[in-house]
């Protein structure tokens, strides 16, 4: 009996590990790794500019779905940014600095500050 119960529990745990259709791939996976250096950035279609509080040179890349309306994080390649009117809009570029609100995969509003 004990072995049967352990076997059944093991089978349930393994079944839980099977991948589902799941959410869209992340923007990082779709854009690829952040290019290092100005030449690699420009070659990947990015803009080399200073960013963040330190003003360090970085590669800024546009998301293909920038500005699209969204209601959860799953709707965007980047984050679903909440505007002043409360509506969600897909993030325009990566990286994004400053304080802003975004919607998670369940549609909950999350506040974040990034430098």
Secondary structure, DSSP 8 states (H G I E B T S, - for coil): -HHHHHHHHHHHHHHHTS--S-S---HHHHH-S---SHHHHHHTT-EEEEETTTTEEEEEEE-TTTT-EESSGGG-SS-EEE-TTS-EEE--EES--EEEEEE-TTS-EEEEEE-
